[in-house]
Amino acid sequence: MSALVQAADLRHEVSGPAAPLLVDVRWSLDGPDHDGYATGHLPGAVFCDLDAQLAAPPGEGGRHPLPSADQMSRTLQQLGIGAERDVVVYDGGNGSPAARAWWCLRWAGHERVRVLDGGLVAWVGAGGQLESGEVVAQPVGEATARVGAMPTVSADDVLAGHVGTLLDVRAPGRYRGESEPIDPVAGHIPGAVSLPISEMVADDGRLLPRDRLREVVVAALPAADLPPVVTAYCGSGITAAQMVLALHEAGLHAALYPGSWSEWIADPSRPVATGD
């Protein structure tokens, strides 16, 4: 079953009797975009702070370690996500913040969550209206995260080679070590295959169709039998969640290396590769 919802379909859903809870997860490297949310968001949408609600504080575990079970329980309660509540998450159109929210909610055991394909841009393009100001979430008291419902791997798993094919979803220049605008060390995890997330996304910000997604994966792993055993990583676990979502849409399963490159290089004893 697809984890995506198209803007035109969502317009009908939000006007119906069983409207989903809309969660705005706009975020960039500068941090959560609450100002953008306050300026204009989908009607009734509540705001989710990715840094505070979908990640633990940065440290040896990387720039965006996974939140604890207690923290995820608080996030569910604060946003009003009860066990039976349908949820649609969206971002400004980039896709990775919403995918992180989708992944975290699924990881916490909440299956009734979808991503607005193309985000806010697609909504406006489909004639959807925006509203300004703040929507106060209706907290729920009985929401408990049962983390572990989505597969993850650790740095030790990567070192031991227990991760299948490791996909580096960052830009090719970062993978090759030619540039590193964010982290203090350039390069990639030895043995990782470069598959930039940009190859899975159309020009309008929406994910490619299922068949095309599978073609891209096969091209990146020409010797692999489908379904492959795959683990995705990026800089800090945000964009890699979008790759997990893309592979899900392609009918494939993937684990996430949450700490990703920013955790990997925190230990100088871990090997680093450059080039192709």
N, C-alpha and C positions, 0 to 999 in steps of 0.2 A: 504494500500500500504506500502511495506517495506521501511524503512528509511535507509537500508543498501545497500551497493554495494560491490560485491566481487572483489578481486584483478584482477582476469582474465578478468572479464567484464570491469573493469575500464581501463585496458590496451587497449582494443579496443576503448573505448570511447575517450580517450585522443588523439588518433591518427585520430579521425574523425573530420568532419567539425564543429560540435557543441560541442567541448570539454568543460567540466565544469571547473570552476575556482577551483584549488586545494589549500587548506589552511592547513598548517602544524601547529598543536597546541601542539607540544611536551612540556611537563611540568611535574614537579615532586614537591615534598614538598620543594625542594631546590630552586624552581622557574622555570621560562620558560627556555627551553633548546635551546637557540638560537645557541650555539656552535654546538650542534648535527645537527641542521638544516643546518648550514653553511658547515658542513663536508659532508653531503649527504642527499638530499631530493628528493621527486618525481619531475620529470622535470616540470619546470614552476611554482612550488608551491610557494606561498607567505607565510610569517611567521606571525602568530598571537600570540601576547603576552597575555596569559590568564589573568595574574594579572592586566595588564594595560588596556586591551581592552574588557575583558569579566567579569570584577568585579570592584566594587568600593573599595576604600581604607578600610582596616580592621578597626574595631571599635566595638561599641556596637551591630552592626548588624551582627557580626561574622567575620570570617577570610576572607571570600569571598562574601560580600554582592552583590546583583545584581547591575549592573551599572544603571545609570539613562537613561531616554529616549534619552537625548542629547548625553550622552556618547556612547550609542549604535548606534545612528545615525552617529557619528564620526567614529566609528569602521567600519560600513558598507561602509562609504565613503573612509576611508583609505585603506581598503582591496580591494576596487573595486567591491563591491557587489551591483549591480544595481537590480532593482525590477524584471527584467526578466532573471537574471543570474543564471544558474545552478551552485551549489556549492557542492564540496565534501570535507569534513574535515577529517583529520586523525591525529593520534599521533604515538608514538613509539611502540604501541601494547597493552598498558595497557587498553585503551578504555575509561577511564573516562574523560580525557581532551577533547577528540574529542566529547564525548557525551555532555559535558558542552557547547562546541561551537555549536553543533546541537541544543541543547535546547535553548540557548540564541538567536540564529538566528530565530528559530521558535517563541520564545516568543516575538521577535521584529517584527513579522509579515512576515518574509521571509520563505515561505514554500518550496522553491526549494533547499533544502539542504539534503544531505545524508552523511552517515558515512562510511568510508572504513573499513569494517569488518576485524578486526585483524591488522589494521594499517600498519605501515611501514614493520613490520615483514612479514605480509601476502603478501605485494607487492613484496618484495625481493624473498620470497618463490615461487611466481608465475612467476619469471623470469623478473620482472620489473627492469628497470635501474634507477640509481640515478644520480643526478648531484650535484655539489658542488657550493659554493658561494651564493650570494644574488640575489634574484629576486625582482626587484622593482615593487611594486603594481601599477596598473594604477587607480588612485583615480577617484571616480565619485562624482559629485556635487549634484546630485538629489537622495539621498538615505535617507529616513526618517524612523526611527524606530517607529513602532506603538506597543508599548509594551503592554502585557496583553493577547497575543494570546495563551499562555500556562498557565494552572491554577497554582496558588501559594496559600500558606497559611501563616499566620503570627503566631507569638508566642501566641498572644491573641486567635487566632482561635484554636490553640492546647489546650490551657488552657480551653477553652470553650467546647472542645470536638466536634468541627465542622469539623473534618478532616477524618472521617471514620476510617479505620484501619491504624495505624501509623507503617510504616516499618522502622526499623533501619537496614541500609545496611552495617554497619561497621563489623569488625571482631568480632566473638563471645566474645573474651576476653575483648574487649572494651565495648561491650554491657553490659556484666555482671559486669563491673567495676573492673575486675581483673588486668587490665593494662590500662594505658592511656599515650601513648608515645608523644602525641601532645598537647592536651588541659589540663588546670590546674585542672579540676575536672573529676573524672571517674564515669561511670555509664550510665544510659539511661533515656529517658523521660518515666515517669510512664505510663503503659498501652501499650507501644510500643512492637511490635512483632519483633524478630530477624530474618532477612532474609539476610544474607551476600551476597553481590554482587558476591562473588566468586562462589556461587552456580548457578549463571546464565551464567557463562562463561566457555567455554571449555578449555582444556589444551593449545590449540594453540592461545588463546586470543580472539577467535571469540565467539559471543553469541551462546547459544544453539539453536537448531531448535525450531520453534514455539510451537509444541506440547509438547516438553520437558520443555520449559519455563513455559507453563501453568501447567504442572504437578508439578513443583517446587512450584509455587504460591499456588496451591491447597493444597499441603502438608504443607505449612506454615500456611495456613488459612483453616483448615479442615472443619470448620463449616460454611464457607462463601459461599454464592451463587455467582456465576459468572454472570456478572462482579461485582467485589467488589468495594466499594469506598475506595480508597487507597491514602495515602500520604507518600512520601519517604523522609527520611532525613539521613544525614551522619555526618561527622565532620564539614564541611563547605559548603556543597551544590555542591561539584564537583562529588563525586561518586554517590550521590543520583540521579544526572541527568542521569547517566548510568543505574540506575534502572528504571527510567522513560522510557528511550529508550528500555530497555529489555521488559518492560511491553507493550510498544507500539508494539513491534514485536510479542508479544503474543496475540495481539488483545485486550489489556486492556488499560484503561486510568488511569493515576495517576497524582496527584498534587505534586508539589515540595515545601518543606519547605526550602526556600533558606538559611536562617540563620543557620539552623540545630543546632547541639549540641553546636558549639562555640558561637552562639547567645544565646541559651537557658540558658547556665550557666553564661552569663554575668550579669544576674539579680539573686542575691542569694535568692530571695524570691520564685523563681520557683522550684518546687519539683524535686528531683533526686531519681531514684531507682537503686538498684544494684541486682545482682543475676539473676536467671531465672524468 
